[in-house]
């Protein structure tokens, strides 16, 4: 008789729901941070898996999500602002060097098919610069260094209900949740002026989330797909940062490791120690983002679509799992003039309980 090691299942799922909430928004071009999805055994890092945590088990972890962007030159900023001015328009042209979110993520299995995940990030933005018009006379076009911002971001709660678990290894889950306006919204530049809503750690809005996750497991392989729509409402500075869609496809393979086994002797179960497991992951992760809106105005230099190819690796031992993924944009289709993502790092560690 063989009995599964109780910590083996936790280790296999340690990177699962702890990072599910982090998928609600990636920092591709909206400058609002996101993070990885979930996995069980071999499974994705950025895409959300349909596999849920077992009832009564949980995971806590820390995730670092860093995106380095191609900063716009002073010439690009002033040229874009001047072109808009000559057409009688006021353009919001900004540049950003990097965006970093360090998140505390917690997940718990309510039932074998229902998992709740919570995420609270600390968000940092560096190298904020903006093009400005000085009416003069004479009219001048300048670039202002707005500095950096840092602070607690918005709290997210995501529920994952697995409504299908077939004998062939196919699983399907519905996703639903809410993002609460817990983040700071009054960060200022060096002149004491409050920065635009898109550069604040928090959005000031209540947002709803809904989506679908699919998983198919075959031996050491896992194939995953997910879709998550975030319905964004009006937040700080009467600004709607724009709805978004996160989507992903992933294939992963466990090259080292297996579930622990054991035997029963004199009525007592004896568990064989479990060694480390190593998974290789390859994903396509994307985000579409609608244009940003404020009263009477649509920001034409916001929104668009970014698609990353993201190779990654996960190492698990007993209850502890570490993972890392590097995202390289293969498709960047942004509206107007914006800083484009150069590369993205998602890494973290989680512990099952």
Secondary structure, 3 states (H helix, E strand, C coil): CCCCCHHHHHHHHCCCHHHCHHHHCCCCCCCCCCCCCCCCCCCCCCCCCCCCCCCCCEEEEEEEEEEEEECCCHHHHHHHHHHHHHCCCCCCCEECCEEEEEEEEEEEEEECCEEEEEEEEEEEEEEEEEEEEECCCCCEEEEEEEEEEEEEEEEEEEEEEEEEECCCCEEEEEEEEEEECCCCCCCECCCCCECCHHHCCCCCCCEEEEEEEEEEEECCEEEEEEEEEEECCCCHHHEECCCEEEEEEEEEEEEECCCCCEEEECCEEEECCCCCEEEEEEEEEEEEECCEEECCEEECCCCEEEEEEEEEEEEEECCEEEEEEEEEEEEEEECCCCCEEEEEEEEEEEEEC
